[in-house]
């Protein structure tokens, strides 16, 4: 099968590489997305791949090369150290790519992906927060005259033990690439390019740096702090964004709700998304819909994270790890 680069198809054949914790979510949203079908799966562990293929009605690919050759689009769900290599192989074969975060664990890897995409590839990075209803609503309020001045954000992990590789920097790139990348990208998406960065990094429970404090100054003038602890236990809320404007505040609680007060004399309002199905609430359904539509040649980029966003986030995280104490 020759290069596609967004050619309209009757049915987009999707292949999934990796069968870890996020892969079933992608399989389920592919099944719900018109114009696409999960056709192939491959994993390093054959028994897991066979079980996954049987559960989701897909065919087992003997290896990644075969999966890429037979698929029209590829979803990459394996550990982070392999993301860039598989993405480049698929892009060079002319296949559309949706890659789970981090997408790359070094700046040179990210630069290679940018080069490949700018030669005509379709690449989308799986930063689902951009598509989560709570953050889409927050962005809507920002775009309608909120006037942000500063923010405080956090995203924590409970531990670095499960999956077993998440605390191994040679595999994950570091938990910053595995977890913190979500809000690094989201904050840049909401407030613009990062002009200046101050980072404090420490090891407290694990040999891997497990406490990060980042101070961002965005080129548009907004500044804010992002903190992340990798040994916080899974006590909610493990994710929160607070944005401050002139006598106004926006606050998220997980991906479940948004509270806001606009003006000293106003009441606090709440938008509740907690009743939505998880794949919708977390943005996976919308993320896949955009990817399939682009891969089928039906739409152009629509707010999703692409190769340039990958490079920007990777640059930030590389600077964070340079600040290790």
C-alpha positions as a Python dict, from the first residue, in 0.01 Angstrom:
ca = {
    (1, 'X'): (0, 0, 0),
    (2, 'X'): (150, 331, -106),
    (3, 'X'): (158, 664, 77),
    (4, 'X'): (-184, 795, 180),
    (5, 'X'): (-132, 1140, 334),
    (6, 'X'): (-502, 1197, 388),
    (7, 'X'): (-654, 1028, 81),
    (8, 'X'): (-1029, 971, 127),
    (9, 'X'): (-1108, 605, 203),
    (10, 'X'): (-1428, 406, 240),
    (11, 'X'): (-1293, 262, 564),
    (12, 'X'): (-975, 363, 744),
    (13, 'X'): (-785, 54, 860),
    (14, 'X'): (-617, 135, 1191),
    (15, 'X'): (-333, -56, 1353),
    (16, 'X'): (-242, -31, 1723),
    (17, 'X'): (117, -83, 1840),
    (18, 'X'): (126, -185, 2206),
    (19, 'X'): (-142, -328, 2433),
    (20, 'X'): (-76, -143, 2758),
    (21, 'X'): (-324, 37, 2982),
    (22, 'X'): (-431, 304, 2729),
    (23, 'X'): (-465, 74, 2427),
    (24, 'X'): (-815, -59, 2517),
    (25, 'X'): (-944, 299, 2539),
    (26, 'X'): (-817, 372, 2190),
    (27, 'X'): (-967, 46, 2061),
    (28, 'X'): (-1307, 136, 2205),
    (29, 'X'): (-1310, 488, 2062),
    (30, 'X'): (-1199, 361, 1720),
    (31, 'X'): (-1502, 131, 1728),
    (32, 'X'): (-1724, 434, 1796),
    (33, 'X'): (-1569, 651, 1523),
    (34, 'X'): (-1745, 647, 1183),
    (35, 'X'): (-1522, 564, 890),
    (36, 'X'): (-1258, 371, 1087),
    (37, 'X'): (-1200, 12, 1194),
    (38, 'X'): (-936, -139, 1421),
    (39, 'X'): (-780, -389, 1182),
    (40, 'X'): (-439, -487, 1324),
    (41, 'X'): (-256, -507, 1655),
    (42, 'X'): (100, -588, 1757),
    (43, 'X'): (270, -613, 2096),
    (44, 'X'): (603, -736, 2223),
    (45, 'X'): (413, -1002, 2420),
    (46, 'X'): (240, -1222, 2163),
    (47, 'X'): (-11, -1371, 2408),
    (48, 'X'): (-131, -1025, 2508),
    (49, 'X'): (-155, -918, 2145),
    (50, 'X'): (-357, -1229, 2059),
    (51, 'X'): (-599, -1169, 2347),
    (52, 'X'): (-632, -800, 2259),
    (53, 'X'): (-694, -876, 1892),
    (54, 'X'): (-959, -1134, 1978),
    (55, 'X'): (-1136, -898, 2221),
    (56, 'X'): (-1149, -608, 1977),
    (57, 'X'): (-1205, -792, 1650),
    (58, 'X'): (-864, -718, 1501),
    (59, 'X'): (-601, -928, 1327),
    (60, 'X'): (-263, -1002, 1486),
    (61, 'X'): (26, -848, 1291),
    (62, 'X'): (340, -1059, 1306),
    (63, 'X'): (560, -754, 1361),
    (64, 'X'): (544, -376, 1354),
    (65, 'X'): (665, -358, 994),
    (66, 'X'): (374, -573, 882),
    (67, 'X'): (129, -368, 1087),
    (68, 'X'): (252, -43, 930),
    (69, 'X'): (245, -190, 580),
    (70, 'X'): (-114, -315, 608),
    (71, 'X'): (-266, -25, 803),
    (72, 'X'): (-383, 311, 671),
    (73, 'X'): (-327, 479, 1008),
    (74, 'X'): (-123, 382, 1313),
    (75, 'X'): (-192, 443, 1683),
    (76, 'X'): (122, 407, 1900),
    (77, 'X'): (55, 296, 2260),
    (78, 'X'): (384, 136, 2366),
    (79, 'X'): (629, 282, 2626),
    (80, 'X'): (778, 622, 2546),
    (81, 'X'): (1130, 522, 2442),
    (82, 'X'): (991, 351, 2130),
    (83, 'X'): (746, 625, 2023),
    (84, 'X'): (968, 828, 1793),
    (85, 'X'): (1113, 531, 1605),
    (86, 'X'): (775, 376, 1529),
    (87, 'X'): (626, 714, 1438),
    (88, 'X'): (907, 785, 1193),
    (89, 'X'): (871, 441, 1033),
    (90, 'X'): (498, 497, 985),
    (91, 'X'): (536, 853, 857),
    (92, 'X'): (800, 745, 606),
    (93, 'X'): (559, 477, 485),
    (94, 'X'): (298, 747, 425),
    (95, 'X'): (70, 646, 712),
    (96, 'X'): (-116, 883, 943),
    (97, 'X'): (9, 861, 1302),
    (98, 'X'): (-162, 915, 1637),
    (99, 'X'): (109, 872, 1898),
    (100, 'X'): (48, 856, 2271),
    (101, 'X'): (245, 1101, 2482),
    (102, 'X'): (529, 1177, 2518),
    (103, 'X'): (595, 1112, 2147),
    (104, 'X'): (967, 1170, 2196),
    (105, 'X'): (1205, 1160, 2491),
    (106, 'X'): (1472, 1389, 2346),
    (107, 'X'): (1485, 1706, 2139),
    (108, 'X'): (1666, 1539, 1843),
    (109, 'X'): (1387, 1278, 1822),
    (110, 'X'): (1122, 1551, 1819),
    (111, 'X'): (1312, 1742, 1552),
    (112, 'X'): (1320, 1432, 1330),
    (113, 'X'): (944, 1398, 1359),
    (114, 'X'): (894, 1764, 1270),
    (115, 'X'): (1110, 1715, 959),
    (116, 'X'): (915, 1403, 857),
    (117, 'X'): (578, 1573, 903),
    (118, 'X'): (684, 1884, 715),
    (119, 'X'): (759, 1661, 417),
    (120, 'X'): (388, 1584, 405),
    (121, 'X'): (291, 1350, 689),
    (122, 'X'): (-11, 1349, 920),
    (123, 'X'): (92, 1335, 1285),
    (124, 'X'): (-114, 1386, 1597),
    (125, 'X'): (18, 1366, 1953),
    (126, 'X'): (-213, 1203, 2208),
    (127, 'X'): (-243, 1494, 2450),
    (128, 'X'): (-609, 1434, 2525),
    (129, 'X'): (-649, 1724, 2772),
    (130, 'X'): (-685, 1960, 2476),
    (131, 'X'): (-1006, 1776, 2386),
    (132, 'X'): (-1150, 1722, 2735),
    (133, 'X'): (-1478, 1916, 2779),
    (134, 'X'): (-1362, 2079, 3104),
    (135, 'X'): (-1057, 2232, 2937),
    (136, 'X'): (-1243, 2319, 2619),
    (137, 'X'): (-1491, 2513, 2833),
    (138, 'X'): (-1205, 2683, 3020),
    (139, 'X'): (-1048, 2782, 2687),
    (140, 'X'): (-1383, 2920, 2571),
    (141, 'X'): (-1405, 3145, 2875),
    (142, 'X'): (-1047, 3263, 2822),
    (143, 'X'): (-1125, 3346, 2461),
    (144, 'X'): (-1432, 3547, 2558),
    (145, 'X'): (-1272, 3831, 2749),
    (146, 'X'): (-1154, 3667, 3073),
    (147, 'X'): (-813, 3835, 3051),
    (148, 'X'): (-584, 3590, 3236),
    (149, 'X'): (-292, 3732, 3433),
    (150, 'X'): (-156, 3428, 3619),
    (151, 'X'): (-228, 3066, 3708),
    (152, 'X'): (-147, 2782, 3946),
    (153, 'X'): (-156, 2427, 3811),
    (154, 'X'): (-69, 2083, 3935),
    (155, 'X'): (-65, 1726, 3807),
    (156, 'X'): (44, 1453, 4047),
    (157, 'X'): (113, 1080, 4031),
    (158, 'X'): (46, 846, 4317),
    (159, 'X'): (363, 645, 4267),
    (160, 'X'): (630, 536, 4018),
    (161, 'X'): (572, 164, 4052),
    (162, 'X'): (290, 82, 3812),
    (163, 'X'): (352, 35, 3529),
    (164, 'X'): (694, -93, 3631),
    (165, 'X'): (878, 101, 3360),
    (166, 'X'): (736, 445, 3441),
    (167, 'X'): (1015, 521, 3688),
    (168, 'X'): (1288, 400, 3450),
    (169, 'X'): (1407, 704, 3257),
    (170, 'X'): (1565, 488, 2986),
    (171, 'X'): (1213, 369, 2898),
    (172, 'X'): (977, 653, 2994),
    (173, 'X'): (1215, 945, 2952),
    (174, 'X'): (1135, 1036, 3313),
    (175, 'X'): (795, 1085, 3471),
    (176, 'X'): (796, 1443, 3344),
    (177, 'X'): (767, 1302, 2992),
    (178, 'X'): (517, 1040, 3105),
    (179, 'X'): (283, 1258, 3315),
    (180, 'X'): (376, 1627, 3341),
    (181, 'X'): (381, 1665, 2962),
    (182, 'X'): (0, 1681, 2970),
    (183, 'X'): (-6, 2014, 3150),
    (184, 'X'): (311, 2147, 2991),
    (185, 'X'): (128, 2120, 2660),
    (186, 'X'): (-208, 2238, 2792),
    (187, 'X'): (-64, 2554, 2952),
    (188, 'X'): (121, 2644, 2635),
    (189, 'X'): (-199, 2574, 2437),
    (190, 'X'): (-401, 2805, 2664),
    (191, 'X'): (-152, 3087, 2727),
    (192, 'X'): (95, 3084, 2439),
    (193, 'X'): (462, 3010, 2391),
    (194, 'X'): (683, 2981, 2697),
    (195, 'X'): (929, 3269, 2697),
    (196, 'X'): (1111, 3190, 3020),
    (197, 'X'): (1129, 2886, 3246),
    (198, 'X'): (1261, 2837, 3598),
    (199, 'X'): (1267, 2479, 3730),
    (200, 'X'): (1336, 2314, 4065),
    (201, 'X'): (1377, 1937, 4059),
    (202, 'X'): (1444, 1696, 4346),
    (203, 'X'): (1457, 1325, 4436),
    (204, 'X'): (1272, 1237, 4756),
    (205, 'X'): (1126, 885, 4736),
    (206, 'X'): (1258, 738, 4412),
    (207, 'X'): (1596, 744, 4240),
    (208, 'X'): (1418, 920, 3953),
    (209, 'X'): (1347, 1294, 4008),
    (210, 'X'): (1002, 1285, 4166),
    (211, 'X'): (919, 1645, 4262),
    (212, 'X'): (905, 1920, 3998),
    (213, 'X'): (822, 2289, 4042),
    (214, 'X'): (814, 2496, 3724),
    (215, 'X'): (764, 2870, 3686),
    (216, 'X'): (652, 2974, 3338),
    (217, 'X'): (653, 3317, 3182),
    (218, 'X'): (458, 3315, 2857),
    (219, 'X'): (543, 3549, 2574),
    (220, 'X'): (201, 3713, 2599),
    (221, 'X'): (264, 3821, 2958),
    (222, 'X'): (80, 3555, 3158),
    (223, 'X'): (290, 3378, 3423),
    (224, 'X'): (219, 3079, 3641),
    (225, 'X'): (345, 2785, 3844),
    (226, 'X'): (314, 2417, 3763),
    (227, 'X'): (392, 2164, 4035),
    (228, 'X'): (404, 1787, 4016),
    (229, 'X'): (475, 1520, 4276),
    (230, 'X'): (524, 1156, 4175),
    (231, 'X'): (468, 1011, 4523),
    (232, 'X'): (148, 1191, 4625),
    (233, 'X'): (-76, 880, 4654),
    (234, 'X'): (-385, 876, 4433),
    (235, 'X'): (-579, 1115, 4657),
    (236, 'X'): (-794, 1344, 4443),
    (237, 'X'): (-777, 1596, 4305),
    (238, 'X'): (-448, 1494, 4148),
    (239, 'X'): (-501, 1746, 3868),
    (240, 'X'): (-616, 2106, 3897),
    (241, 'X'): (-575, 2433, 3707),
    (242, 'X'): (-662, 2771, 3860),
    (243, 'X'): (-655, 3080, 3640),
    (244, 'X'): (-674, 3433, 3774),
    (245, 'X'): (-788, 3748, 3594),
    (246, 'X'): (-905, 4092, 3701),
    (247, 'X'): (-1131, 4009, 3997),
    (248, 'X'): (-1205, 3671, 3840),
    (249, 'X'): (-1109, 3305, 3892),
    (250, 'X'): (-1147, 2981, 3696),
    (251, 'X'): (-1080, 2647, 3871),
    (252, 'X'): (-1092, 2290, 3746),
    (253, 'X'): (-1131, 1980, 3961),
    (254, 'X'): (-983, 1684, 3777),
    (255, 'X'): (-1155, 1659, 3440),
    (256, 'X'): (-1491, 1655, 3615),
    (257, 'X'): (-1593, 2016, 3671),
    (258, 'X'): (-1514, 2381, 3618),
    (259, 'X'): (-1598, 2649, 3874),
    (260, 'X'): (-1572, 3018, 3798),
    (261, 'X'): (-1653, 3360, 3938),
    (262, 'X'): (-1636, 3655, 3700),
    (263, 'X'): (-1640, 3980, 3897),
    (264, 'X'): (-1655, 4070, 4266),
    (265, 'X'): (-2032, 4089, 4278),
    (266, 'X'): (-2101, 3770, 4086),
    (267, 'X'): (-2187, 3422, 4212),
    (268, 'X'): (-1970, 3116, 4165),
    (269, 'X'): (-2091, 2904, 3875),
    (270, 'X'): (-2020, 2538, 3810),
    (271, 'X'): (-2006, 2337, 3488),
    (272, 'X'): (-2020, 1967, 3574),
    (273, 'X'): (-1891, 1705, 3331),
    (274, 'X'): (-1867, 1415, 3576),
    (275, 'X'): (-2166, 1228, 3431),
    (276, 'X'): (-2007, 1202, 3086),
    (277, 'X'): (-1858, 863, 2988),
    (278, 'X'): (-1488, 851, 3071),
    (279, 'X'): (-1371, 836, 2709),
    (280, 'X'): (-1568, 1155, 2641),
    (281, 'X'): (-1480, 1332, 2967),
    (282, 'X'): (-1110, 1269, 2913),
    (283, 'X'): (-1118, 1385, 2550),
    (284, 'X'): (-1033, 1054, 2384),
    (285, 'X'): (-1346, 1039, 2168),
    (286, 'X'): (-1295, 1387, 2023),
    (287, 'X'): (-923, 1326, 1979),
    (288, 'X'): (-989, 1013, 1772),
    (289, 'X'): (-1267, 1175, 1570),
    (290, 'X'): (-1029, 1453, 1460),
    (291, 'X'): (-752, 1205, 1382),
    (292, 'X'): (-972, 980, 1169),
    (293, 'X'): (-1120, 1276, 986),
    (294, 'X'): (-773, 1410, 903),
    (295, 'X'): (-641, 1067, 803),
    (296, 'X'): (-937, 1023, 568),
    (297, 'X'): (-861, 1358, 406),
    (298, 'X'): (-1184, 1517, 525),
    (299, 'X'): (-1056, 1796, 750),
    (300, 'X'): (-744, 1998, 821),
    (301, 'X'): (-580, 2042, 1165),
    (302, 'X'): (-834, 2146, 1428),
    (303, 'X'): (-664, 2234, 1757),
    (304, 'X'): (-497, 1900, 1817),
    (305, 'X'): (-133, 1870, 1922),
    (306, 'X'): (100, 1819, 1627),
    (307, 'X'): (469, 1780, 1559),
    (308, 'X'): (557, 2141, 1643),
    (309, 'X'): (374, 2106, 1975),
    (310, 'X'): (571, 1787, 2040),
    (311, 'X'): (895, 1978, 1985),
    (312, 'X'): (787, 2264, 2212),
    (313, 'X'): (690, 2032, 2499),
    (314, 'X'): (1007, 1826, 2457),
    (315, 'X'): (1219, 2141, 2470),
    (316, 'X'): (1053, 2245, 2798),
    (317, 'X'): (1097, 1903, 2959),
    (318, 'X'): (1458, 1876, 2844),
    (319, 'X'): (1528, 2207, 3023),
    (320, 'X'): (1349, 2079, 3334),
    (321, 'X'): (1575, 1777, 3358),
    (322, 'X'): (1880, 1996, 3303),
    (323, 'X'): (1785, 2158, 3635),
    (324, 'X'): (1824, 1833, 3835),
    (325, 'X'): (1980, 1881, 4176),
}
